[in-house]
Amino acid sequence: METSDILKKVRQIEIKTKGLSKHIFSGEYQSAFKGRGMSFSEVRDYQYGDDVRNIDWNVTARTGDPFVKVFEEERELTLMLVVDLSRSALFGTVNQFKNEIITEICAVLAFSAIQNNDKVGAILFAENVKKYIPPKKGKKHILRIIRELLHDRSEAKGTDLKKALGYLSNVQKKKAIVFVVSDFLTDDYLDDLRLANKRHDMIGIRIFDQREETLPNVGLIRAEDAETGGVKIIDSASKNVREAYNAWYLNHIDYFKNCFNQSKADTINIRTDEDYVKLLMKFFKKRAH
């Protein structure tokens, strides 16, 4: 994609997703992800019924009158986006490819976060971690993340979520809200997900297309492995071939569900022909209660 095309696409995504974030998601986001912990705000005169443990003895001694410390919730949070850049996301049979929806969802989450004065960072991965963007605030920073999400995926050779989660644990020591956005056609990441969820608030967003779930019976087809780029002819009329594909696909989905269940982490499943706005709203409202 040429630089001018990327900038044009970034602008289109900004217009669409920033509006959604401002008018729909900002309040829901704040309710769903409250600040963690309390910080000192000010002192005020002691009032009957105040907790004596909050008395500020230094100010009390200096003034001769009792004062108490006032605390407020620490609102500022860190949102981390762990995003799959593998070639398998270059697929879609209805309105958009998976990678286009992934980019829009990440933009919505990022704009929602900065409207609540939170920091946003990103870890972009395929077979390895491709890019780490440290958490920062501001629109310019979010636009940089969107540009990176539009990166050319043709060089990706696979998907390794295990490495990405391990990288997250190494670079993000402070507790964060972490959205892992992928089609999750990978495995061997349970231990790393468990470890990450002990420190962070982990949420998996699985993006998939309805045509991926079963292999159609259309005879001989030229199939390209989206991850490796390898091409071969397969006979989709063969029941054994179709069953083998279905088993491969379902095994990955079952692994995804089991991993997040065992880790006690939340998940959102979004199909390419579904309205991701409604699904995200539903998730935020559920988390807020």
C-alpha positions in Angstrom: 0.0 0.0 0.0 1.4 3.4 -1.0 2.0 6.0 1.6 -0.8 8.2 0.2 -3.2 5.3 0.3 -2.2 4.5 3.9 -2.8 8.1 5.0 -6.2 8.2 3.2 -7.2 4.9 4.9 -6.0 6.2 8.3 -8.2 9.2 7.9 -11.2 7.1 6.9 -10.8 4.9 9.9 -10.3 7.9 12.2 -13.5 9.6 11.0 -15.6 6.4 11.4 -14.2 5.1 14.7 -13.6 8.3 16.5 -17.2 9.2 16.1 -18.3 5.8 17.5 -15.9 6.2 20.4 -17.1 9.7 21.3 -20.8 9.2 21.0 -21.2 5.5 21.9 -18.3 3.9 23.7 -16.6 6.5 25.9 -19.2 6.3 28.7 -19.5 2.5 28.4 -15.7 2.1 28.4 -15.3 4.1 31.6 -18.0 2.1 33.3 -16.6 -1.2 32.2 -13.0 -0.4 33.2 -12.8 1.5 36.4 -9.6 2.8 38.0 -7.7 0.4 40.2 -6.8 1.8 43.6 -7.0 5.1 45.4 -4.8 8.1 45.5 -4.5 11.1 47.9 -6.5 14.1 46.7 -6.7 16.7 49.5 -7.4 17.3 53.2 -10.5 18.8 54.8 -12.0 19.4 58.2 -12.8 16.4 60.2 -16.6 15.7 60.3 -18.5 13.5 62.7 -18.5 9.9 61.3 -15.2 10.2 59.4 -12.9 7.2 59.7 -10.2 8.2 62.3 -7.7 6.1 60.3 -7.9 8.9 57.7 -6.9 11.7 60.1 -3.9 13.7 58.8 -1.9 14.0 62.1 0.7 16.4 60.6 -1.9 18.9 59.5 -3.9 18.4 62.7 -0.9 19.1 64.9 0.1 22.1 62.8 -3.4 23.8 62.9 -4.7 22.6 66.1 -7.9 21.4 64.4 -8.6 17.8 63.2 -8.2 17.2 59.4 -8.7 14.1 57.4 -7.2 12.9 54.1 -9.5 12.7 51.1 -8.8 9.9 48.6 -10.1 9.5 45.0 -10.1 6.6 42.6 -7.1 6.5 40.3 -8.9 6.8 37.0 -5.9 6.7 34.6 -5.5 3.2 33.1 -3.3 1.7 30.5 -4.9 -0.1 27.5 -2.7 -2.5 25.6 -3.7 -3.9 22.2 -2.0 -7.2 21.3 -2.9 -7.6 17.6 -2.5 -10.4 15.2 -0.8 -9.3 11.9 -0.7 -12.7 10.3 -1.8 -13.4 6.8 -4.8 -15.5 7.9 -6.6 -12.2 8.6 -6.5 -11.4 4.9 -9.8 -13.2 4.4 -13.5 -12.2 4.3 -16.5 -13.1 2.2 -19.1 -10.6 3.1 -18.4 -6.9 3.8 -14.9 -6.7 5.1 -11.7 -8.7 5.5 -10.9 -9.8 9.1 -7.9 -7.5 9.2 -10.1 -4.5 8.3 -12.4 -5.2 11.2 -9.5 -5.8 13.5 -8.1 -2.4 12.7 -11.5 -0.6 13.2 -12.1 -2.4 16.5 -8.6 -1.4 17.8 -9.2 2.2 16.7 -12.5 2.3 18.6 -11.0 0.9 21.7 -8.0 3.3 21.5 -10.1 6.4 20.9 -12.4 5.4 23.8 -9.3 5.1 26.0 -7.8 8.4 25.2 -11.1 10.2 25.7 -10.9 8.9 29.3 -7.4 10.1 29.6 -5.9 6.6 29.5 -2.7 5.6 27.9 -2.7 3.2 24.9 0.1 0.9 23.7 0.3 -1.9 21.2 2.1 -5.2 20.5 1.8 -6.3 16.9 2.7 -9.9 16.1 2.7 -12.7 13.6 5.3 -15.5 13.8 7.3 -13.0 16.0 6.6 -9.7 17.6 6.7 -7.2 14.7 6.3 -3.9 16.6 6.1 -2.7 20.2 4.5 0.7 20.7 4.9 1.9 24.3 1.7 3.3 26.0 1.2 7.0 25.5 -1.7 9.5 25.3 -3.0 11.6 22.5 -4.6 11.5 19.1 -1.3 11.6 17.2 -0.2 8.5 19.0 -3.4 6.6 18.2 -3.1 7.5 14.5 0.4 6.0 14.6 -1.0 2.8 15.9 -3.6 2.7 13.2 -0.9 3.3 10.5 1.0 0.3 11.9 -2.1 -1.8 11.9 -2.3 -1.2 8.1 1.1 -2.8 7.7 1.7 -5.1 4.8 1.1 -8.6 6.0 2.6 -10.4 3.0 5.9 -11.2 4.8 4.2 -12.9 7.8 5.0 -16.6 8.0 2.7 -17.7 10.7 1.1 -16.9 14.1 2.7 -17.3 17.5 0.5 -15.8 20.3 2.7 -17.5 22.9 5.6 -15.2 22.0 3.4 -12.1 22.0 2.0 -12.9 25.4 5.5 -13.6 26.7 6.7 -10.3 25.3 3.7 -8.5 27.0 4.7 -10.0 30.4 8.2 -8.7 30.0 7.5 -5.1 28.9 4.2 -4.3 30.7 4.9 -4.5 34.4 2.1 -2.2 35.5 -1.4 -3.7 35.5 -3.2 -3.0 32.2 -6.4 -3.7 30.3 -5.2 -6.0 27.5 -7.3 -6.8 24.4 -5.8 -9.7 22.3 -7.4 -9.2 18.8 -6.9 -12.2 16.5 -8.6 -15.1 14.7 -6.8 -17.4 17.1 -5.8 -20.0 14.5 -2.8 -20.8 16.7 -2.2 -22.8 19.9 0.3 -23.5 22.7 -0.4 -20.2 24.6 -2.3 -21.4 27.7 0.5 -21.0 30.2 1.5 -17.6 28.9 -2.2 -16.4 29.0 -2.6 -17.6 32.6 0.5 -15.8 33.6 -0.5 -12.6 31.8 -4.0 -12.7 33.4 -2.6 -12.8 36.9 -1.2 -9.3 36.4 -3.5 -7.8 33.7 -7.2 -7.7 32.8 -7.1 -9.9 29.7 -9.9 -10.0 27.0 -9.7 -12.0 23.8 -11.5 -10.7 20.7 -11.8 -13.5 18.1 -12.5 -12.3 14.6 -13.8 -14.9 12.1 -15.6 -15.4 8.9 -18.6 -17.7 8.4 -16.9 -19.4 5.4 -13.9 -20.5 7.5 -16.0 -22.8 9.7 -16.6 -25.5 7.0 -14.9 -26.4 3.8 -17.5 -26.3 0.9 -17.9 -29.3 -1.4 -16.8 -27.7 -4.7 -14.5 -30.4 -6.1 -10.8 -29.7 -6.8 -9.7 -26.3 -5.6 -6.4 -24.4 -5.5 -5.8 -23.7 -1.9 -3.2 -21.3 -0.5 -2.0 -21.5 3.1 -2.7 -18.0 4.4 0.1 -18.3 6.9 2.9 -19.8 4.8 1.9 -18.9 1.3 2.2 -22.5 0.2 -0.2 -23.6 -2.6 -1.6 -27.1 -3.2 -4.6 -28.7 -4.9 -7.1 -30.3 -2.6 -10.2 -32.3 -3.4 -13.0 -30.7 -1.4 -15.4 -33.4 -2.7 -13.7 -35.8 -0.4 -15.5 -36.3 2.8 -12.3 -37.1 4.6 -10.7 -33.9 3.4 -13.7 -31.8 4.5 -13.8 -33.6 7.9 -10.1 -33.1 8.4 -10.4 -29.4 7.7 -13.4 -29.0 10.0 -11.6 -30.9 12.8 -8.5 -28.6 12.4 -10.7 -25.5 12.6 -12.8 -26.7 15.5 -9.7 -27.7 17.5 -8.4 -24.2 17.3 -11.7 -22.7 18.4 -12.0 -25.2 21.3 -8.5 -24.4 22.4 -9.3 -20.7 22.4 -12.4 -21.2 24.5 -10.7 -23.5 26.9 -7.6 -21.3 27.4 -9.6 -18.2 28.2 -12.0 -20.2 30.4 -9.2 -21.8 32.4 -7.4 -18.4 32.7 -10.7 -16.8 33.9 -10.3 -14.2 31.1 -13.2 -12.7 29.1 -13.8 -13.3 25.4 -15.8 -11.6 22.5 -16.5 -13.4 19.3 -17.2 -11.2 16.3 -18.0 -12.6 12.8 -17.2 -10.5 9.8 -20.8 -10.0 8.8 -21.9 -9.0 12.3 -22.2 -5.5 13.8 -19.2 -5.2 16.1 -20.6 -2.1 17.6 -23.5 -4.0 19.2 -21.2 -6.8 20.4 -18.8 -4.4 22.0 -21.6 -2.5 23.6 -23.0 -5.7 25.0 -19.6 -6.6 26.4 -19.0 -3.2 28.0 -22.5 -3.2 29.7 -21.9 -6.7 31.0 -18.6 -5.6 32.5 -20.1 -2.5 34.1 -22.5 -4.5 36.3 
